[in-house]
Amino acid sequence: MSTVLFILACGVLCLVVLSKIPGLEHLVKPLIDLVFTGVKVGAASGSYWAIWLTKLLLASHTDLIRHLFLSAEAIDPSMAVRDNEA
């Protein structure tokens, strides 16, 4: 993981250095805009994944607690039908 962070930091540093060189601004500016657009999209989708994971954890824990406290007949109505048939 530290290698990936190091490579990303070197890439950002290269973009900063290249943006300071006269004449390369027209080449580097679109790349910087592309990087920041990617960061914005990643942050937005990351927040959606965090919301989804939170909802999933809450729903699964609610289901677990419901199964622990309620009887099987209260959870599964087909058990009453099976008991009446037998």
C-alpha positions in Angstrom: 0.0 0.0 0.0 2.8 2.4 0.8 4.2 1.8 -2.7 0.9 2.8 -4.3 0.8 6.0 -2.1 4.4 6.7 -3.1 3.7 6.4 -6.8 0.6 8.6 -6.5 2.6 11.2 -4.6 5.3 11.2 -7.3 2.6 11.6 -9.9 1.1 14.6 -8.1 4.6 16.1 -7.6 5.4 15.6 -11.3 2.1 17.4 -12.3 3.0 20.3 -9.9 6.5 20.6 -11.3 5.3 20.4 -14.9 2.6 23.0 -14.3 5.3 25.5 -13.2 7.3 25.2 -16.5 6.3 27.9 -19.0 4.6 26.6 -22.1 3.5 23.3 -20.6 0.5 24.8 -18.8 -1.8 23.9 -21.7 -0.7 20.3 -21.5 -0.8 19.9 -17.7 -4.0 21.9 -16.9 -6.3 19.3 -18.5 -4.5 16.5 -16.7 -4.9 18.2 -13.4 -8.6 18.8 -14.1 -9.0 15.1 -15.0 -7.3 14.0 -11.8 -9.6 16.2 -9.7 -12.7 15.1 -11.6 -11.7 11.5 -10.8 -11.2 12.4 -7.1 -14.7 14.0 -7.0 -16.3 11.0 -8.7 -14.5 8.6 -6.4 -15.5 10.5 -3.3 -19.1 10.6 -4.5 -19.3 6.9 -5.2 -17.4 6.1 -2.0 -20.0 7.9 0.0 -22.7 5.9 -1.8 -21.0 2.7 -0.9 -20.6 3.8 2.7 -24.4 4.6 2.9 -25.2 1.2 1.3 -22.9 -0.7 3.8 -24.5 1.2 6.7 -28.0 0.3 5.6 -26.9 -3.4 5.0 -25.4 -3.6 8.5 -28.5 -2.1 10.2 -30.9 -4.3 8.3 -28.9 -7.5 9.0 -28.6 -6.7 12.7 -32.3 -5.8 12.9 -33.1 -9.2 11.3 -30.8 -11.0 13.7 -32.4 -9.3 16.8 -35.8 -10.1 15.4 -35.0 -13.8 15.0 -33.5 -13.9 18.5 -36.5 -12.4 20.3 -39.5 -13.7 18.3 -40.7 -17.2 18.1 -40.5 -19.2 14.9 -44.3 -19.0 14.5 -44.2 -15.2 14.6 -41.5 -15.1 12.0 -42.7 -17.8 9.6 -46.5 -17.9 9.1 -46.2 -21.2 7.1 -45.3 -23.1 10.3 -48.9 -22.7 11.5 -50.2 -24.1 8.2 -47.7 -27.0 8.5 -48.8 -27.7 12.1 -52.5 -27.7 11.1 -51.9 -30.2 8.2 -50.0 -32.7 10.4 
